Amino acid sequence: MNTTTGSPQAAIAPRGLATASGLALMLAAASVLLLLAGLAAGSDGWSLAWADEWTLLRDIRAPRSIGAWLAGALLGFAGAVAQGLFRNPLADPYLLGSAAGAGLGVVLVLAAGSAAGASIGLATAGALLQVGLVGAAFIGALAGVTLTLLLAGGAGRPLSLLLCGVVVGVLLTAVSDLVMLVSPEAMRGKQIFLLGTTGFLGWHSALVLGCVLAVVLPAAMRVSRALDALVLGEASAASLGVPLQQVRLLLVAVMAMATGAAVAQAGMIAFVGLVAPHLVRRCVTVAHGPLLALSAMAGGVLLLAGDIAARTLVAPQELPVGVLTAVLGGIYLLVLLRRRHA
């Protein structure tokens, strides 16, 4: 990698490149250990008698653990993209209206399912809901980001894009609340979605999450040098020949896909996308290419660790993993801010 003075890579001060591979090995080892722990963790506590629980491992614990890691990886990756795109360490994947759009999609499907239950039967309506919620959340997330892009006039002005994302989020949340006033039955389903849960992840969910990660991560890494150039400022990046409009649009698209897929499968998981890039940057200083991959690995480790804790802390009951990550992530950021201001 070129580290000549004046290059984007030099502006990032890549003194941690020698340890990036070490961090990757540590995260990979932690992922393997946590996946094994996920196979042993259940509602009845810890059990290593896997020969007697093969069906449970194959159909429930294994896909849930793998799916939790993949959902966390997508959120960690999306958080790194958002922070690099907006040049703001407090940016998270939900900034552009994706979360509010996903929530509205879920509420609309729940309300429609409640209304249809009386006419087509509760069993049929329940089956349709199980299939439709994931698709509605994903489409809603993409629709929220699309609306933000339309209001901002494209991805050319990051500040306008950010402000429009806030407006769209408030607007779609208000529409969602209005729908719940008309159909109160949708409130309970939305609450489960907002709390975040990995309990419904299966092999199909893991396959979808894995395919999305396999698409968005290489696509973003191909233009990661543009994020490096943006560290120098927009004028400098443009002078280096970076097509800012096209690159921003691509990065917004992959961020929306990653966030939409993770939210659709696991609900609103707080702080993983915000904290994962911070943890990576505290360990190593690298260009955005390695940062995206390492943030994805860190996000997977964080969410899988949170999922295992959610299963076992109050067993046989289970905590919503989104609540647990919100508490732990909030405490981490408060400690970090206090240290910076000390």
C-alpha positions in Angstrom: 0.0 0.0 0.0 1.3 3.4 -0.9 2.1 5.6 2.1 3.8 8.4 0.3 3.4 11.8 2.0 0.3 13.6 0.7 -1.5 10.4 -0.3 -4.9 9.6 1.3 -3.2 6.6 3.1 -0.6 8.8 4.6 -3.3 11.1 6.0 -4.7 8.1 7.9 -1.3 7.5 9.5 -1.3 3.7 8.9 1.0 3.0 11.9 -1.3 0.1 12.9 -1.1 -1.9 9.6 1.4 -4.3 11.1 -1.1 -5.3 13.8 -4.3 -5.4 11.6 -3.7 -9.0 10.7 -3.2 -9.8 14.4 -6.5 -8.1 15.3 -8.2 -10.1 12.5 -6.8 -13.4 13.9 -8.0 -12.4 17.4 -11.5 -11.6 16.1 -11.6 -14.8 14.1 -10.6 -16.8 17.1 -13.2 -15.0 19.3 -15.8 -15.8 16.6 -15.0 -19.5 16.6 -15.1 -19.7 20.4 -18.3 -17.8 20.6 -19.9 -20.0 18.0 -19.0 -23.0 20.1 -20.4 -21.3 23.1 -23.6 -20.6 21.2 -24.0 -24.3 20.6 -23.7 -24.9 24.3 -25.9 -22.1 25.5 -29.6 -22.7 25.9 -32.7 -21.7 27.9 -31.8 -24.5 30.4 -28.2 -23.2 30.9 -25.0 -24.6 29.5 -24.8 -28.1 28.1 -22.0 -29.9 26.2 -23.9 -33.1 25.8 -24.3 -32.4 22.1 -24.8 -36.1 21.1 -28.1 -36.0 22.9 -29.2 -32.7 21.5 -28.3 -33.0 17.8 -31.7 -31.8 16.5 -31.7 -28.8 18.8 -28.1 -27.9 17.8 -28.8 -28.3 14.0 -32.2 -26.6 13.8 -32.0 -23.9 16.5 -28.7 -23.1 18.1 -26.4 -23.4 15.1 -28.4 -21.2 12.7 -29.2 -18.7 15.5 -25.5 -18.3 16.4 -24.4 -18.0 12.8 -27.2 -15.7 12.0 -26.4 -13.5 15.0 -22.8 -13.2 13.9 -23.8 -12.3 10.3 -26.3 -9.7 11.4 -23.8 -8.1 13.7 -21.2 -8.2 10.9 -23.6 -6.3 8.6 -24.3 -3.7 11.3 -20.6 -3.3 12.1 -19.8 -2.9 8.4 -22.7 -0.4 7.8 -21.5 1.6 10.8 -18.0 1.9 9.4 -19.4 3.0 6.1 -21.6 5.6 7.7 -18.8 7.0 9.8 -16.4 7.2 6.8 -19.1 8.6 4.5 -20.2 11.4 6.8 -16.8 11.8 8.4 -18.5 11.6 11.8 -17.4 9.1 14.5 -21.0 9.2 16.0 -22.7 8.2 12.7 -24.6 4.9 12.8 -26.4 2.7 10.2 -29.8 4.0 11.1 -29.2 7.7 10.2 -30.8 7.7 6.7 -34.3 6.6 7.7 -33.8 2.8 7.3 -34.8 2.0 10.8 -38.0 4.0 10.7 -38.9 2.6 7.3 -38.4 -0.9 8.5 -40.6 -0.2 11.5 -43.3 1.2 9.4 -43.2 -1.9 7.1 -43.5 -4.2 10.1 -46.5 -2.2 11.5 -48.3 -2.2 8.2 -48.0 -5.9 7.8 -49.0 -6.6 11.4 -52.1 -4.3 11.0 -53.0 -6.0 7.7 -52.5 -9.4 9.2 -54.7 -8.5 12.2 -57.5 -7.3 9.8 -57.1 -10.4 7.6 -57.2 -12.8 10.5 -60.9 -12.6 10.9 -61.6 -13.4 7.3 -59.0 -16.0 6.3 -58.4 -17.6 9.7 -55.8 -17.0 12.4 -53.5 -19.9 11.3 -53.3 -18.7 7.7 -52.8 -15.1 8.7 -50.0 -16.1 11.1 -48.2 -18.0 8.4 -48.5 -15.0 6.1 -47.2 -12.7 8.8 -44.1 -14.9 9.5 -43.1 -14.7 5.8 -44.2 -11.0 5.3 -42.6 -9.3 8.2 -39.0 -9.9 7.0 -39.8 -8.8 3.5 -41.7 -5.7 4.7 -38.9 -4.7 7.1 -36.4 -5.0 4.3 -38.5 -3.1 1.7 -39.4 -0.5 4.3 -35.7 0.1 5.1 -34.8 0.6 1.5 -37.8 2.8 0.9 -36.8 5.0 3.9 -33.3 5.5 2.4 -34.7 6.1 -1.1 -37.0 8.8 0.3 -34.1 10.4 2.0 -32.1 10.4 -1.2 -35.0 12.0 -3.1 -35.5 14.7 -0.6 -31.7 15.4 -0.4 -31.5 15.5 -4.2 -29.0 12.7 -4.3 -25.9 11.8 -2.3 -23.8 14.8 -3.3 -24.3 16.8 -0.1 -23.6 14.7 3.0 -25.0 17.4 5.4 -28.3 17.6 3.5 -28.5 13.9 3.3 -28.0 13.6 7.0 -30.7 16.2 7.8 -33.1 14.7 5.4 -32.5 11.3 7.0 -33.5 12.7 10.4 -36.7 14.3 8.9 -37.6 11.1 7.1 -37.1 9.1 10.3 -39.4 11.3 12.3 -42.0 11.4 9.6 -42.1 7.6 9.1 -42.2 7.0 12.9 -45.2 9.3 13.1 -47.0 7.4 10.4 -46.2 4.2 12.1 -47.7 5.6 15.4 -50.8 6.6 13.5 -51.2 3.1 12.1 -51.0 1.7 15.6 -53.7 4.0 16.8 -56.0 2.5 14.1 -54.8 -1.1 14.8 -53.6 -1.4 18.4 -52.9 -5.1 17.8 -49.8 -4.1 15.8 -48.2 -2.5 18.9 -47.0 -5.7 20.5 -45.4 -7.0 17.3 -43.7 -3.7 16.8 -42.4 -3.7 20.3 -40.7 -7.1 19.8 -39.2 -5.7 16.6 -37.9 -2.6 18.3 -36.4 -4.5 21.2 -34.4 -6.7 18.8 -34.2 -10.5 18.9 -32.2 -13.2 17.4 -34.6 -15.9 18.5 -36.3 -16.3 15.1 -33.1 -16.7 13.1 -32.9 -19.9 11.1 -30.9 -21.4 8.3 -32.8 -19.3 5.7 -32.1 -16.1 7.6 -28.4 -17.0 7.9 -28.3 -17.7 4.2 -29.9 -14.3 3.3 -27.6 -12.5 5.7 -24.5 -14.3 4.4 -25.4 -13.5 0.8 -25.9 -9.8 1.5 -22.6 -9.6 3.4 -20.9 -11.3 0.4 -22.3 -8.6 -1.9 -21.9 -5.4 0.1 -18.5 -5.9 1.7 -16.5 -6.5 -1.5 -18.4 -3.7 -3.3 -17.6 -1.2 -0.5 -13.9 -2.3 -0.3 -13.5 -1.6 -4.0 -14.2 2.1 -3.4 -12.6 2.3 0.0 -9.8 4.5 -1.3 -12.4 7.1 -1.9 -13.2 7.1 1.8 -9.5 7.5 2.5 -9.4 10.5 0.1 -12.4 12.1 1.9 -10.3 12.3 5.0 -8.4 15.0 3.2 -11.6 16.9 2.5 -14.0 17.0 -0.4 -11.9 19.4 -2.5 -8.8 17.3 -2.1 -10.7 14.1 -2.9 -12.1 15.7 -6.1 -8.7 16.9 -7.1 -7.4 13.3 -6.8 -10.0 12.2 -9.4 -12.5 10.6 -7.0 -16.1 10.6 -8.5 -17.7 11.7 -5.3 -21.3 11.6 -6.4 -21.1 8.0 -7.8 -19.1 6.8 -4.8 -21.4 8.3 -2.3 -24.5 6.8 -4.0 -22.8 3.3 -4.1 -21.9 3.6 -0.4 -25.4 4.7 0.6 -26.8 1.8 -1.4 -24.6 -0.9 0.3 -25.2 0.7 3.7 -28.9 0.5 3.1 -28.8 -3.1 1.9 -26.7 -4.2 4.9 -28.8 -2.3 7.4 -32.1 -3.4 5.9 -31.1 -7.1 5.8 -29.9 -7.0 9.4 -32.9 -5.1 10.7 -35.3 -7.3 8.7 -34.0 -10.5 10.2 -33.1 -9.4 13.8 -35.0 -6.2 14.5 -33.5 -3.1 15.9 -30.2 -4.0 17.4 -28.8 -0.8 19.0 -25.2 0.4 19.2 -23.5 -2.5 17.5 -23.0 -0.5 14.3 -21.8 2.5 16.3 -19.4 0.7 18.7 -17.8 -1.9 16.4 -15.8 0.7 14.3 -14.8 2.5 17.5 -13.3 -0.6 19.0 -11.4 -1.4 15.8 -9.9 2.1 15.6 -8.9 2.0 19.3 -6.9 -1.1 18.5 -5.3 -0.3 15.1 -5.0 2.6 12.8 -5.7 1.4 9.2 -7.1 2.6 5.9 -10.8 2.2 5.3 -10.4 -1.0 3.3 -9.2 -3.1 6.3 -11.4 -1.0 8.6 -14.6 -2.2 6.9 -13.6 -5.8 7.1 -12.4 -5.6 10.7 -15.5 -3.7 11.8 -17.7 -6.4 10.2 -15.8 -9.0 12.3 -16.0 -6.9 15.4 -19.8 -6.4 14.9 -20.3 -10.1 14.5 -18.4 -10.8 17.7 -20.3 -8.2 19.7 -23.7 -9.3 18.6 -23.0 -13.0 19.1 -21.6 -12.3 22.5 -24.7 -10.3 23.3 -26.9 -13.1 22.0 -25.3 -15.7 24.2 -25.6 -13.4 27.2 -29.2 -12.7 26.4 -29.9 -16.5 26.4 -28.1 -17.3 29.7 -28.2 -14.4 32.1 -31.8 -15.0 33.3 -32.3 -18.5 32.0 -34.8 -20.1 31.5 -36.2 -16.7 30.4 -34.5 -14.7 27.7 -33.6 -11.0 27.4 -34.1 -9.1 24.2 -30.6 -8.8 22.8 -31.3 -5.3 21.5 -31.9 -4.1 25.0 -28.7 -5.7 26.2 -26.5 -4.2 23.4 -28.2 -0.8 24.1 -27.2 -0.9 27.8 -23.7 -2.1 27.3 -23.1 0.1 24.2 -24.4 3.2 26.0 -22.2 2.6 29.0 -19.2 2.1 26.7 -19.8 5.4 24.9 -20.4 7.3 28.1 -17.1 6.0 29.5 -15.3 6.9 26.3 -16.7 10.4 26.3 -15.9 10.9 29.9 -12.2 9.9 29.3 -12.0 12.3 26.4 -13.3 15.2 28.4 -11.2 14.3 31.5 
